[in-house]
Amino acid sequence: MALPKIDVPVYSTELPSTGEVIKYRPFLVREQKQLLIAQNAGLEQQTQAVIDLVFECTFNKLDVRKLPAYDLEFLFLKLRANSVGENIDLVLTCGECGNKQDAQLDLTTVEVKKYPDHDHKVDLGHGLLVTLTDPDLESLTSLRGVTNPDADQIIGLIAKCINTIWKDDDMYSALDYSPADLIEFVENLSPGNFSKLEKFFITLPKLRHEISFKCIKCESDNTAALEGLQSFFG
């Protein structure tokens, strides 16, 4: 006789990018084990573990690799809150005296911060318009793991996020061109137009939460900003 299996609840949430309703289940012990292994590994392993986990827990129906990074991070936080608990332990550092103190964060209060000037259409002038897609988690991880990304890495990310290029009424789909073609297009832009594309990435929606706290040692008021998957992986 087979051992009984415990039914798991099903929850739903909305994707920050589109408002699409997504159903998901909590992760199981075998899946949590993979997370714990990844937590002691590098950033790439953590990213892969999160991608695999979100795919499994959304019933293999979501193309998670194509989701914007902030969607995937948001779903992971939902999974973490419904699987392990809504609170995570933090260590906050006082900016005045350097004292470290313990704190807790309620994950249900964390949201994706959106910027009103984030525009997927970038007008480069002279009839040239570029539309961009928000980068996925793997693409951003390649830069987050680098202290000072070089120009080639930044250009590569911008090129990867190009969706279409318009010149007057003519549309050029990025799907019809190689990565090298798109990189060449970006490299041939003026510095001013390149800055316009960079702004798109500066204003990307992001998983971000600020905590205000008073230092228990020097009583200074502090604000700590938690941002991105790394801050909430615990």
C-alpha positions in Angstrom: 0.0 0.0 0.0 1.4 3.4 -1.0 2.0 6.0 1.6 -0.5 8.9 1.7 0.4 12.2 0.1 -0.6 15.5 1.6 -2.6 17.9 -0.6 -0.9 21.2 -1.0 -2.9 24.5 -1.3 -3.0 26.5 -4.5 -2.6 30.3 -4.4 -2.8 33.0 -7.0 -1.1 36.4 -7.6 -0.8 38.9 -10.3 2.4 39.4 -12.4 3.7 43.0 -11.7 4.5 43.4 -15.4 1.1 42.5 -17.0 -1.4 41.9 -14.2 -1.8 38.3 -15.4 -3.2 36.1 -12.7 -0.8 33.2 -12.0 -1.6 30.1 -9.9 1.1 28.5 -7.8 1.7 26.0 -5.0 4.2 26.1 -2.1 7.5 24.3 -2.6 8.2 21.0 -1.1 11.0 19.7 1.1 12.9 18.2 -1.8 12.7 21.5 -3.7 13.7 23.5 -0.6 16.8 21.2 -0.4 17.9 22.4 -3.8 17.5 26.0 -2.7 19.6 25.4 0.4 22.3 23.8 -1.7 22.2 26.8 -4.1 22.3 29.3 -1.3 25.8 28.2 -0.5 26.9 28.3 -4.1 27.4 31.1 -6.5 25.0 33.6 -8.0 24.5 31.6 -11.2 23.5 28.5 -9.2 21.1 30.5 -7.1 19.5 32.0 -10.2 19.1 28.5 -11.8 17.6 27.2 -8.6 15.0 30.0 -8.5 14.1 29.5 -12.2 13.6 25.7 -11.7 11.6 26.2 -8.5 9.2 28.8 -9.9 8.7 26.7 -13.0 7.8 23.6 -10.9 5.6 25.5 -8.5 3.6 27.2 -11.3 2.7 23.8 -12.6 5.1 23.9 -15.5 2.8 26.3 -17.3 4.9 29.5 -17.2 7.8 30.2 -19.5 9.8 31.6 -16.6 13.0 32.1 -18.5 11.3 34.8 -20.6 9.8 36.6 -17.6 11.2 40.0 -16.7 13.6 39.6 -13.8 11.4 41.5 -11.4 8.4 39.2 -12.2 10.5 36.1 -11.4 11.9 37.6 -8.2 8.4 38.6 -7.1 7.0 35.1 -7.7 9.9 33.6 -5.7 9.1 35.8 -2.8 5.5 34.7 -2.9 6.6 31.1 -2.9 9.0 31.7 -0.1 6.3 33.4 2.0 3.7 30.6 1.5 6.2 27.7 1.9 8.5 28.6 4.7 6.9 31.6 6.4 6.2 35.3 5.8 9.1 36.6 7.9 12.9 36.4 7.2 15.7 37.3 9.5 18.0 40.1 8.6 21.1 41.7 10.0 21.1 45.5 9.6 24.2 47.7 9.9 24.2 51.2 11.3 25.6 53.7 8.9 26.8 55.9 11.8 28.7 53.5 14.1 28.7 50.3 12.1 26.8 48.3 14.8 25.0 45.3 13.5 21.6 44.3 14.8 19.0 41.6 14.1 15.7 42.4 12.5 12.8 40.7 10.7 11.1 41.5 7.5 7.5 40.6 6.5 7.8 39.4 2.9 4.2 40.2 2.2 5.1 43.9 2.5 7.7 43.7 -0.3 6.5 45.0 -3.7 8.0 45.7 -7.1 8.9 49.4 -7.4 8.0 50.9 -10.7 9.3 54.2 -12.1 6.9 56.4 -14.1 9.5 57.3 -16.7 10.3 53.7 -17.6 9.4 53.6 -21.3 9.8 50.6 -23.6 9.9 52.9 -26.6 13.1 54.9 -26.9 13.0 57.8 -29.5 16.6 58.3 -30.8 15.6 61.1 -33.1 15.8 61.5 -36.9 13.0 59.0 -37.4 14.8 56.3 -35.4 12.9 54.5 -32.6 13.9 51.4 -30.6 11.5 49.2 -28.6 13.0 47.2 -25.7 11.9 44.3 -23.6 12.6 44.1 -19.8 15.6 41.7 -19.3 15.1 38.3 -17.8 16.8 37.2 -14.6 19.6 35.2 -16.3 20.6 38.3 -18.4 20.7 40.5 -15.3 22.6 37.9 -13.3 25.4 38.0 -15.8 26.0 41.7 -14.8 25.1 41.5 -11.1 27.9 39.0 -10.6 30.4 41.6 -11.9 31.6 44.4 -9.7 32.4 46.7 -12.6 30.8 45.4 -15.9 32.8 46.5 -18.9 31.4 48.2 -22.0 31.0 45.0 -24.0 28.9 43.4 -21.3 26.6 46.5 -21.1 26.3 46.7 -24.9 25.5 43.0 -25.0 22.7 43.3 -22.5 21.2 46.3 -24.4 21.4 44.5 -27.7 19.8 41.4 -26.2 16.8 43.4 -25.0 16.1 45.1 -28.4 12.7 44.0 -29.7 12.2 46.2 -32.8 14.0 49.0 -34.6 12.0 51.6 -36.5 13.3 53.9 -39.1 10.5 56.2 -40.2 7.8 53.7 -41.3 10.1 50.7 -41.7 10.2 48.1 -38.9 13.1 45.8 -38.3 12.4 42.9 -35.9 15.3 41.7 -33.7 14.3 38.1 -34.4 15.5 38.5 -38.0 19.0 39.6 -37.0 21.9 37.9 -35.3 23.2 39.0 -31.8 26.3 40.3 -33.6 24.1 42.5 -35.9 22.3 44.0 -32.9 25.6 44.6 -31.0 26.9 46.4 -34.1 23.8 48.6 -34.2 24.3 49.6 -30.6 28.0 50.3 -31.1 27.2 52.6 -34.0 25.0 54.9 -32.0 26.1 58.3 -30.8 27.0 58.6 -27.0 23.8 60.6 -26.6 21.6 58.0 -28.0 23.4 55.3 -26.1 22.6 57.2 -22.9 18.9 57.1 -23.8 19.0 53.3 -24.0 20.9 53.1 -20.7 18.1 55.1 -19.0 15.8 52.3 -19.9 17.8 50.0 -17.7 18.3 52.5 -14.9 14.5 52.9 -14.6 13.7 49.2 -14.7 11.1 48.0 -12.2 12.8 46.2 -9.3 12.1 44.3 -6.2 12.9 46.8 -3.6 12.1 47.5 0.1 13.3 50.1 2.5 13.5 49.5 6.2 13.8 52.4 8.7 15.4 51.5 12.0 17.1 53.1 15.0 20.5 51.8 16.1 20.3 50.2 19.5 23.9 51.3 20.2 24.1 55.0 19.1 20.4 55.6 18.6 21.0 57.0 15.1 18.1 56.8 12.6 18.9 54.6 9.6 17.4 53.4 6.3 18.4 50.2 4.8 17.4 49.4 1.2 16.9 45.8 0.1 17.0 45.2 -3.6 17.0 42.2 -5.9 16.9 38.5 -5.3 20.0 38.3 -3.2 18.5 40.5 -0.4 15.6 38.1 0.0 17.2 34.7 -0.6 17.3 33.8 3.0 
